Amino acid sequence: QDWTKLSPTLKRCYQFLVMTSRSFASVIQALDGELRDAICIFYLVLRALDTLEDDMTIPVEEKTALMKELHENLYNPEWKYRRSQEVDKIVLEEFPVISAEFRNLDKSYRDVIQEITKRMADGMCKYLDCADVNSFEDWNEYCHYVAGLVGIGLSRIFSASKLEDEIVGEDEPLSNSMGLFLQKTNIIRDYLADIQEGRKFWPKEAWSKFAKRLEDFQDASNRDEAVRCLNFLITNALHHVPDAIKYLSRLRNQSVFNFCAIPQVMAIGTLAVCYNNPDVFTTVVKLRKGQAVYMMKRAVSLNAAKIIFHDFAAEIAKIAPKNDPTKDKTLQICETILMLT
Ligand SMILES: COc1cccc([C@H]2O[C@H](CC(=O)N[C@@H](CC(=O)O)C(=O)O)C(=O)N(CC(C)(C)C)c3ccc(Cl)cc32)c1OC
Protein backbone atom coordinates (compact mmCIF):
# COMPACT_ATOMS: atom_id res chain seq x y z
CA GLN A 1 0.00 0.00 0.00
CA ASP A 2 1.69 3.21 -1.17
CA TRP A 3 0.14 5.87 1.10
CA THR A 4 1.88 8.76 -0.67
CA LYS A 5 -0.19 8.21 -3.85
CA LEU A 6 -3.58 8.27 -2.06
CA SER A 7 -5.95 11.25 -2.27
CA PRO A 8 -6.69 12.87 1.14
CA THR A 9 -10.19 11.33 1.25
CA LEU A 10 -8.96 7.85 0.31
CA LYS A 11 -6.18 8.10 2.89
CA ARG A 12 -8.83 9.03 5.46
CA CYS A 13 -10.88 5.96 4.47
CA TYR A 14 -7.92 3.68 5.16
CA GLN A 15 -7.50 5.36 8.53
CA PHE A 16 -11.16 4.52 9.30
CA LEU A 17 -10.49 0.93 8.16
CA VAL A 18 -7.57 0.57 10.56
CA MET A 19 -9.61 2.13 13.39
CA THR A 20 -12.65 -0.11 12.91
CA SER A 21 -11.24 -3.50 11.89
CA ARG A 22 -8.05 -4.05 13.93
CA SER A 23 -6.28 -7.18 12.58
CA PHE A 24 -8.42 -7.49 9.44
CA ALA A 25 -7.40 -4.10 7.94
CA SER A 26 -3.95 -5.41 6.98
CA VAL A 27 -5.48 -8.26 4.97
CA ILE A 28 -7.75 -5.82 3.07
CA GLN A 29 -4.81 -3.48 2.35
CA ALA A 30 -2.90 -6.42 0.85
CA LEU A 31 -5.58 -7.00 -1.81
CA ASP A 32 -4.45 -6.58 -5.43
CA GLY A 33 -5.40 -3.79 -7.82
CA GLU A 34 -8.92 -2.35 -7.86
CA LEU A 35 -10.05 -4.80 -5.17
CA ARG A 36 -8.24 -2.95 -2.39
CA ASP A 37 -10.18 0.32 -2.63
CA ALA A 38 -13.50 -1.35 -3.58
CA ILE A 39 -13.40 -3.68 -0.57
CA CYS A 40 -12.09 -0.99 1.79
CA ILE A 41 -15.14 1.16 0.89
CA PHE A 42 -17.51 -1.85 1.00
CA TYR A 43 -16.19 -2.70 4.48
CA LEU A 44 -16.73 0.90 5.69
CA VAL A 45 -20.28 1.13 4.27
CA LEU A 46 -21.12 -2.17 6.01
CA ARG A 47 -19.55 -0.80 9.20
CA ALA A 48 -21.78 2.29 8.96
CA LEU A 49 -24.90 0.09 8.59
CA ASP A 50 -23.75 -2.16 11.46
CA THR A 51 -23.11 0.91 13.67
CA LEU A 52 -26.67 2.13 13.09
CA GLU A 53 -28.09 -1.34 13.83
CA ASP A 54 -26.06 -1.66 17.05
CA ASP A 55 -26.91 1.81 18.41
CA MET A 56 -29.67 1.21 20.98
CA THR A 57 -29.95 4.98 21.70
CA ILE A 58 -31.62 5.56 18.29
CA PRO A 59 -35.45 5.12 18.38
CA VAL A 60 -36.53 2.12 16.23
CA GLU A 61 -38.56 4.20 13.72
CA GLU A 62 -35.71 6.65 13.14
CA LYS A 63 -33.17 3.80 12.97
CA THR A 64 -35.24 1.88 10.42
CA ALA A 65 -35.45 4.93 8.12
CA LEU A 66 -31.71 5.68 8.47
CA MET A 67 -30.76 2.08 7.60
CA LYS A 68 -33.19 1.76 4.68
CA GLU A 69 -32.01 5.06 3.18
CA LEU A 70 -28.27 4.41 3.55
CA HIS A 71 -27.93 2.84 0.09
CA GLU A 72 -29.45 6.00 -1.47
CA ASN A 73 -27.26 8.30 0.63
CA LEU A 74 -24.21 6.75 -1.03
CA TYR A 75 -25.04 9.28 -3.80
CA ASN A 76 -25.81 12.15 -1.38
CA PRO A 77 -22.50 14.05 -0.84
CA GLU A 78 -23.72 15.89 2.29
CA TRP A 79 -25.37 12.98 4.12
CA LYS A 80 -23.94 12.15 7.58
CA TYR A 81 -25.32 11.10 10.97
CA ARG A 82 -23.92 12.87 14.05
CA ARG A 83 -26.05 11.50 16.88
CA SER A 84 -24.55 8.02 17.23
CA GLN A 85 -23.03 6.97 20.58
CA GLU A 86 -21.31 3.90 19.15
CA VAL A 87 -17.55 3.30 19.30
CA ASP A 88 -17.32 3.34 15.47
CA LYS A 89 -19.53 6.45 15.09
CA ILE A 90 -16.80 8.21 13.08
CA VAL A 91 -17.90 6.28 9.94
CA LEU A 92 -21.34 7.92 10.30
CA GLU A 93 -20.05 11.38 11.28
CA GLU A 94 -17.60 11.43 8.35
CA PHE A 95 -19.77 9.45 5.90
CA PRO A 96 -19.26 12.13 3.19
CA VAL A 97 -15.58 11.05 3.04
CA ILE A 98 -16.64 7.42 2.49
CA SER A 99 -19.42 8.23 -0.02
CA ALA A 100 -17.05 10.50 -2.00
CA GLU A 101 -14.64 7.60 -2.50
CA PHE A 102 -17.60 5.26 -3.15
CA ARG A 103 -18.60 7.51 -6.08
CA ASN A 104 -15.03 7.26 -7.46
CA LEU A 105 -15.31 3.48 -7.79
CA ASP A 106 -16.01 1.72 -11.10
CA LYS A 107 -19.78 1.39 -11.68
CA SER A 108 -19.67 -2.42 -11.46
CA TYR A 109 -18.43 -2.18 -7.83
CA ARG A 110 -20.85 0.65 -6.93
CA ASP A 111 -23.84 -1.38 -8.16
CA VAL A 112 -22.88 -4.41 -6.03
CA ILE A 113 -22.20 -2.32 -2.91
CA GLN A 114 -25.45 -0.37 -3.28
CA GLU A 115 -27.61 -3.48 -3.88
CA ILE A 116 -26.10 -5.43 -0.96
CA THR A 117 -26.44 -2.41 1.36
CA LYS A 118 -30.15 -2.12 0.45
CA ARG A 119 -30.88 -5.86 0.87
CA MET A 120 -28.93 -6.06 4.13
CA ALA A 121 -30.70 -3.03 5.63
CA ASP A 122 -34.13 -4.44 4.73
CA GLY A 123 -33.21 -7.80 6.29
CA MET A 124 -31.71 -6.28 9.45
CA CYS A 125 -34.86 -4.20 9.99
CA LYS A 126 -36.93 -7.38 9.89
CA TYR A 127 -35.02 -8.58 12.98
CA LEU A 128 -34.63 -5.12 14.56
CA ASP A 129 -37.60 -5.11 16.94
CA CYS A 130 -35.99 -8.07 18.72
CA ALA A 131 -37.97 -10.48 16.54
CA ASP A 132 -36.25 -13.43 18.19
CA VAL A 133 -34.49 -16.12 16.22
CA ASN A 134 -36.77 -19.13 16.71
CA SER A 135 -36.16 -21.88 14.13
CA PHE A 136 -32.87 -22.91 12.56
CA GLU A 137 -34.44 -21.49 9.37
CA ASP A 138 -34.74 -18.09 11.12
CA TRP A 139 -31.10 -18.47 12.21
CA ASN A 140 -30.00 -19.09 8.63
CA GLU A 141 -32.14 -16.17 7.41
CA TYR A 142 -30.77 -13.73 9.99
CA CYS A 143 -27.18 -14.81 9.26
CA HIS A 144 -27.88 -14.50 5.52
CA TYR A 145 -28.92 -10.87 6.00
CA VAL A 146 -25.98 -9.81 8.19
CA ALA A 147 -23.21 -12.03 6.78
CA GLY A 148 -24.29 -14.18 3.81
CA LEU A 149 -24.99 -11.04 1.77
CA VAL A 150 -21.45 -9.82 2.52
CA GLY A 151 -20.06 -13.04 1.06
CA ILE A 152 -22.32 -12.70 -1.98
CA GLY A 153 -21.30 -9.05 -2.51
CA LEU A 154 -17.58 -9.77 -2.11
CA SER A 155 -17.76 -12.69 -4.56
CA ARG A 156 -19.40 -10.45 -7.17
CA ILE A 157 -16.70 -7.81 -6.64
CA PHE A 158 -13.96 -10.48 -7.05
CA SER A 159 -15.48 -11.59 -10.39
CA ALA A 160 -16.13 -7.99 -11.57
CA SER A 161 -12.42 -7.24 -11.05
CA LYS A 162 -11.60 -10.17 -13.37
CA LEU A 163 -9.10 -11.41 -10.75
CA GLU A 164 -11.45 -14.33 -10.11
CA ASP A 165 -13.64 -16.44 -12.43
CA GLU A 166 -17.31 -15.59 -13.15
CA ILE A 167 -18.41 -18.70 -11.21
CA VAL A 168 -17.16 -17.21 -7.92
CA GLY A 169 -19.65 -14.33 -8.18
CA GLU A 170 -22.47 -16.48 -9.60
CA ASP A 171 -22.53 -19.27 -7.00
CA GLU A 172 -24.59 -17.56 -4.26
CA PRO A 173 -25.08 -20.62 -2.01
CA LEU A 174 -21.30 -21.08 -1.58
CA SER A 175 -20.78 -17.35 -0.96
CA ASN A 176 -23.68 -17.39 1.51
CA SER A 177 -22.11 -20.33 3.38
CA MET A 178 -18.87 -18.36 3.78
CA GLY A 179 -20.85 -15.74 5.69
CA LEU A 180 -23.02 -18.16 7.68
CA PHE A 181 -19.96 -20.03 8.94
CA LEU A 182 -18.35 -16.82 10.25
CA GLN A 183 -21.54 -15.35 11.71
CA LYS A 184 -22.71 -18.57 13.41
CA THR A 185 -19.23 -18.87 14.94
CA ASN A 186 -19.44 -15.27 16.22
CA ILE A 187 -22.93 -15.87 17.67
CA ILE A 188 -21.85 -19.12 19.36
CA ARG A 189 -18.69 -17.52 20.84
CA ASP A 190 -20.45 -14.30 21.92
CA TYR A 191 -23.23 -15.96 23.99
CA LEU A 192 -22.31 -14.19 27.25
CA ALA A 193 -21.51 -10.75 25.76
CA ASP A 194 -24.80 -10.77 23.82
CA ILE A 195 -27.01 -12.05 26.67
CA GLN A 196 -25.57 -9.36 28.97
CA GLU A 197 -26.71 -6.75 26.43
CA GLY A 198 -30.12 -8.43 26.17
CA ARG A 199 -29.41 -9.69 22.63
CA LYS A 200 -30.51 -13.25 21.88
CA PHE A 201 -29.15 -14.83 18.68
CA TRP A 202 -29.11 -18.52 19.68
CA PRO A 203 -32.11 -20.15 17.93
CA LYS A 204 -34.99 -21.12 20.27
CA GLU A 205 -35.37 -24.43 18.36
CA ALA A 206 -31.96 -25.31 19.83
CA TRP A 207 -31.87 -23.89 23.37
CA SER A 208 -35.48 -24.85 24.21
CA LYS A 209 -34.37 -28.53 24.15
CA PHE A 210 -32.00 -27.77 27.06
CA ALA A 211 -33.53 -24.93 29.12
CA LYS A 212 -36.70 -22.88 29.70
CA ARG A 213 -34.97 -19.58 28.87
CA LEU A 214 -31.73 -18.76 26.98
CA GLU A 215 -30.59 -16.74 30.03
CA ASP A 216 -30.65 -19.93 32.14
CA PHE A 217 -27.33 -21.08 30.64
CA GLN A 218 -25.60 -18.40 32.76
CA ASP A 219 -26.39 -20.38 35.95
CA ALA A 220 -23.67 -22.82 36.97
CA SER A 221 -26.42 -25.28 37.95
CA ASN A 222 -27.40 -25.56 34.24
CA ARG A 223 -23.83 -25.90 32.96
CA ASP A 224 -24.15 -29.47 31.61
CA GLU A 225 -27.29 -28.64 29.57
CA ALA A 226 -25.67 -25.38 28.38
CA VAL A 227 -22.63 -27.27 27.04
CA ARG A 228 -24.91 -29.77 25.28
CA CYS A 229 -26.69 -26.89 23.52
CA LEU A 230 -23.30 -25.36 22.64
CA ASN A 231 -22.16 -28.65 21.07
CA PHE A 232 -25.47 -28.88 19.17
CA LEU A 233 -24.98 -25.40 17.62
CA ILE A 234 -21.29 -25.99 16.83
CA THR A 235 -22.28 -29.18 14.99
CA ASN A 236 -24.82 -27.19 12.95
CA ALA A 237 -22.20 -24.53 12.08
CA LEU A 238 -19.65 -27.16 10.99
CA HIS A 239 -22.01 -28.17 8.16
CA HIS A 240 -20.90 -25.01 6.28
CA VAL A 241 -17.26 -26.17 6.13
CA PRO A 242 -17.56 -28.34 2.99
CA ASP A 243 -18.98 -25.31 1.11
CA ALA A 244 -16.15 -23.12 2.44
CA ILE A 245 -13.54 -25.59 1.21
CA LYS A 246 -15.20 -25.74 -2.23
CA TYR A 247 -15.37 -21.91 -2.38
CA LEU A 248 -11.66 -21.56 -1.48
CA SER A 249 -10.69 -24.21 -4.05
CA ARG A 250 -12.04 -21.94 -6.84
CA LEU A 251 -9.88 -18.92 -5.95
CA ARG A 252 -6.91 -18.12 -8.21
CA ASN A 253 -5.59 -14.79 -6.86
CA GLN A 254 -3.26 -15.12 -3.86
CA SER A 255 -4.38 -11.88 -2.17
CA VAL A 256 -8.05 -12.88 -2.53
CA PHE A 257 -7.31 -16.36 -1.17
CA ASN A 258 -5.57 -14.93 1.92
CA PHE A 259 -8.46 -12.46 2.45
CA CYS A 260 -11.03 -15.29 2.30
CA ALA A 261 -9.17 -18.17 3.97
CA ILE A 262 -7.90 -16.40 7.10
CA PRO A 263 -11.35 -15.66 8.63
CA GLN A 264 -12.52 -19.22 7.82
CA VAL A 265 -9.58 -20.96 9.54
CA MET A 266 -9.88 -18.57 12.51
CA ALA A 267 -13.57 -19.53 12.73
CA ILE A 268 -13.01 -23.30 12.85
CA GLY A 269 -10.23 -22.68 15.37
CA THR A 270 -12.71 -20.70 17.49
CA LEU A 271 -15.33 -23.46 17.23
CA ALA A 272 -12.74 -26.05 18.30
CA VAL A 273 -11.78 -23.94 21.35
CA CYS A 274 -15.47 -23.46 22.22
CA TYR A 275 -16.51 -27.09 21.68
CA ASN A 276 -17.57 -28.78 24.95
CA ASN A 277 -16.05 -25.78 26.78
CA PRO A 278 -18.09 -24.42 29.76
CA ASP A 279 -15.97 -21.24 29.74
CA VAL A 280 -18.19 -19.98 26.89
CA PHE A 281 -20.80 -19.24 29.60
CA THR A 282 -18.47 -17.33 31.93
CA THR A 283 -16.10 -15.44 29.58
CA VAL A 284 -15.66 -14.68 25.85
CA VAL A 285 -13.49 -17.56 24.66
CA LYS A 286 -10.87 -16.42 22.12
CA LEU A 287 -8.10 -18.12 20.21
CA ARG A 288 -4.74 -17.49 21.85
CA LYS A 289 -3.05 -14.52 20.09
CA GLY A 290 -0.05 -16.66 19.13
CA GLN A 291 -2.28 -19.32 17.60
CA ALA A 292 -4.25 -16.70 15.61
CA VAL A 293 -1.07 -15.09 14.25
CA TYR A 294 0.32 -18.53 13.45
CA MET A 295 -2.79 -19.41 11.43
CA MET A 296 -2.83 -16.06 9.60
CA LYS A 297 0.70 -16.80 8.42
CA ARG A 298 -0.08 -20.41 7.46
CA ALA A 299 -3.44 -20.13 5.65
CA VAL A 300 -1.87 -19.04 2.37
CA SER A 301 -2.61 -22.09 0.21
CA LEU A 302 -5.56 -24.43 -0.25
CA ASN A 303 -3.55 -27.36 1.10
CA ALA A 304 -2.42 -25.35 4.12
CA ALA A 305 -6.02 -24.31 4.81
CA LYS A 306 -7.21 -27.92 4.38
CA ILE A 307 -4.64 -29.11 6.95
CA ILE A 308 -5.95 -26.52 9.45
CA PHE A 309 -9.58 -27.58 8.85
CA HIS A 310 -8.47 -31.25 9.14
CA ASP A 311 -6.61 -30.78 12.44
CA PHE A 312 -9.46 -28.89 14.14
CA ALA A 313 -12.11 -31.38 12.90
CA ALA A 314 -9.97 -34.23 14.25
CA GLU A 315 -9.62 -32.39 17.58
CA ILE A 316 -13.40 -31.92 17.92
CA ALA A 317 -14.03 -35.60 17.03
CA LYS A 318 -11.46 -36.64 19.63
CA ILE A 319 -13.12 -34.77 22.53
CA ALA A 320 -16.77 -35.44 21.59
CA PRO A 321 -18.22 -36.78 24.89
CA LYS A 322 -19.77 -40.29 24.76
CA ASN A 323 -22.90 -39.07 26.57
CA ASP A 324 -23.43 -35.94 24.43
CA PRO A 325 -26.81 -36.27 22.61
CA THR A 326 -25.39 -34.71 19.39
CA LYS A 327 -22.20 -36.85 19.40
CA ASP A 328 -23.13 -39.07 16.42
CA LYS A 329 -23.89 -36.07 14.17
CA THR A 330 -20.77 -34.31 15.38
CA LEU A 331 -18.59 -37.32 14.48
CA GLN A 332 -20.40 -37.58 11.13
CA ILE A 333 -19.70 -33.98 10.03
CA CYS A 334 -16.11 -34.21 11.34
CA GLU A 335 -15.65 -37.42 9.30
CA THR A 336 -16.95 -35.60 6.20
CA ILE A 337 -14.48 -32.75 6.76
CA LEU A 338 -11.60 -35.20 7.34
CA MET A 339 -12.38 -36.90 4.01
CA LEU A 340 -12.38 -33.52 2.18
CA THR A 341 -9.10 -32.30 3.66
C1 LIG B 1 -16.58 -14.38 0.96
O1 LIG B 1 -16.88 -13.75 2.19
C2 LIG B 1 -15.85 -13.19 2.93
C3 LIG B 1 -14.51 -13.24 2.52
C4 LIG B 1 -13.52 -12.64 3.33
C5 LIG B 1 -13.84 -11.99 4.55
C6 LIG B 1 -15.18 -11.96 4.95
C7 LIG B 1 -15.57 -11.32 6.26
O2 LIG B 1 -14.50 -11.51 7.20
C8 LIG B 1 -14.49 -10.68 8.35
C9 LIG B 1 -13.36 -11.11 9.27
C10 LIG B 1 -13.23 -10.09 10.41
O3 LIG B 1 -13.67 -8.98 10.34
N1 LIG B 1 -12.61 -10.53 11.52
C11 LIG B 1 -12.46 -9.67 12.70
C12 LIG B 1 -12.42 -10.53 13.93
C13 LIG B 1 -13.78 -10.66 14.54
O4 LIG B 1 -14.66 -9.82 14.18
O5 LIG B 1 -13.98 -11.57 15.36
C14 LIG B 1 -11.14 -8.95 12.68
O6 LIG B 1 -10.16 -9.64 12.35
O7 LIG B 1 -11.14 -7.76 13.06
C15 LIG B 1 -15.83 -10.70 9.05
O8 LIG B 1 -15.99 -11.34 10.09
N2 LIG B 1 -16.85 -9.99 8.48
C16 LIG B 1 -18.10 -9.79 9.24
C17 LIG B 1 -19.25 -10.79 8.84
C18 LIG B 1 -18.92 -12.22 9.29
C19 LIG B 1 -20.52 -10.33 9.54
C20 LIG B 1 -19.45 -10.78 7.34
C21 LIG B 1 -16.69 -9.27 7.25
C22 LIG B 1 -17.15 -7.97 7.16
C23 LIG B 1 -16.93 -7.22 6.00
C24 LIG B 1 -16.21 -7.80 4.93
CL1 LIG B 1 -15.90 -6.89 3.53
C25 LIG B 1 -15.76 -9.13 5.01
C26 LIG B 1 -16.03 -9.88 6.15
C27 LIG B 1 -16.19 -12.53 4.15
O9 LIG B 1 -17.51 -12.40 4.56
C28 LIG B 1 -18.34 -13.52 4.66
Ligand as a Chemical Component Dictionary entry (heavy atoms), coordinates in Angstrom:
data_LIG
# 
_chem_comp.id                   LIG 
_chem_comp.type                 NON-POLYMER 
_chem_comp.pdbx_formal_charge   0 
_chem_comp.three_letter_code    LIG 
# 
loop_
_chem_comp_atom.comp_id 
_chem_comp_atom.atom_id 
_chem_comp_atom.alt_atom_id 
_chem_comp_atom.type_symbol 
_chem_comp_atom.charge 
_chem_comp_atom.model_Cartn_x 
_chem_comp_atom.model_Cartn_y 
_chem_comp_atom.model_Cartn_z 
_chem_comp_atom.pdbx_ordinal 
LIG C1  C1  C  0 -16.579 -14.385 0.959  1  
LIG O1  O1  O  0 -16.881 -13.753 2.189  2  
LIG C2  C2  C  0 -15.852 -13.193 2.932  3  
LIG C3  C3  C  0 -14.510 -13.236 2.519  4  
LIG C4  C4  C  0 -13.522 -12.637 3.328  5  
LIG C5  C5  C  0 -13.843 -11.994 4.549  6  
LIG C6  C6  C  0 -15.185 -11.956 4.947  7  
LIG C7  C7  C  0 -15.574 -11.324 6.264  8  
LIG O2  O2  O  0 -14.496 -11.515 7.196  9  
LIG C8  C8  C  0 -14.488 -10.676 8.348  10 
LIG C9  C9  C  0 -13.360 -11.111 9.275  11 
LIG C10 C10 C  0 -13.225 -10.092 10.411 12 
LIG O3  O3  O  0 -13.672 -8.981  10.335 13 
LIG N1  N1  N  0 -12.614 -10.525 11.519 14 
LIG C11 C11 C  0 -12.464 -9.673  12.698 15 
LIG C12 C12 C  0 -12.425 -10.534 13.932 16 
LIG C13 C13 C  0 -13.782 -10.658 14.542 17 
LIG O4  O4  O  0 -14.664 -9.821  14.180 18 
LIG O5  O5  O  0 -13.976 -11.567 15.364 19 
LIG C14 C14 C  0 -11.142 -8.948  12.680 20 
LIG O6  O6  O  0 -10.156 -9.644  12.346 21 
LIG O7  O7  O  0 -11.141 -7.762  13.058 22 
LIG C15 C15 C  0 -15.830 -10.700 9.048  23 
LIG O8  O8  O  0 -15.989 -11.337 10.092 24 
LIG N2  N2  N  0 -16.847 -9.994  8.478  25 
LIG C16 C16 C  0 -18.096 -9.794  9.244  26 
LIG C17 C17 C  0 -19.251 -10.792 8.843  27 
LIG C18 C18 C  0 -18.923 -12.216 9.294  28 
LIG C19 C19 C  0 -20.520 -10.328 9.541  29 
LIG C20 C20 C  0 -19.455 -10.775 7.338  30 
LIG C21 C21 C  0 -16.690 -9.273  7.247  31 
LIG C22 C22 C  0 -17.150 -7.969  7.162  32 
LIG C23 C23 C  0 -16.925 -7.221  5.996  33 
LIG C24 C24 C  0 -16.210 -7.804  4.933  34 
LIG CL1 CL1 CL 0 -15.897 -6.887  3.528  35 
LIG C25 C25 C  0 -15.756 -9.133  5.015  36 
LIG C26 C26 C  0 -16.026 -9.882  6.149  37 
LIG C27 C27 C  0 -16.191 -12.532 4.151  38 
LIG O9  O9  O  0 -17.507 -12.400 4.562  39 
LIG C28 C28 C  0 -18.339 -13.516 4.657  40 
# 
loop_
_chem_comp_bond.comp_id 
_chem_comp_bond.atom_id_1 
_chem_comp_bond.atom_id_2 
_chem_comp_bond.value_order 
_chem_comp_bond.pdbx_ordinal 
LIG C1  O1  SING 1  
LIG O1  C2  SING 2  
LIG C2  C3  SING 3  
LIG C2  C27 DOUB 4  
LIG C3  C4  DOUB 5  
LIG C4  C5  SING 6  
LIG C5  C6  DOUB 7  
LIG C6  C7  SING 8  
LIG C6  C27 SING 9  
LIG C7  O2  SING 10 
LIG C7  C26 SING 11 
LIG O2  C8  SING 12 
LIG C8  C9  SING 13 
LIG C8  C15 SING 14 
LIG C9  C10 SING 15 
LIG C10 O3  DOUB 16 
LIG C10 N1  SING 17 
LIG N1  C11 SING 18 
LIG C11 C12 SING 19 
LIG C11 C14 SING 20 
LIG C12 C13 SING 21 
LIG C13 O4  DOUB 22 
LIG C13 O5  SING 23 
LIG C14 O6  DOUB 24 
LIG C14 O7  SING 25 
LIG C15 O8  DOUB 26 
LIG C15 N2  SING 27 
LIG N2  C16 SING 28 
LIG N2  C21 SING 29 
LIG C16 C17 SING 30 
LIG C17 C18 SING 31 
LIG C17 C19 SING 32 
LIG C17 C20 SING 33 
LIG C21 C22 SING 34 
LIG C21 C26 DOUB 35 
LIG C22 C23 DOUB 36 
LIG C23 C24 SING 37 
LIG C24 CL1 SING 38 
LIG C24 C25 DOUB 39 
LIG C25 C26 SING 40 
LIG C27 O9  SING 41 
LIG O9  C28 SING 42 
# 
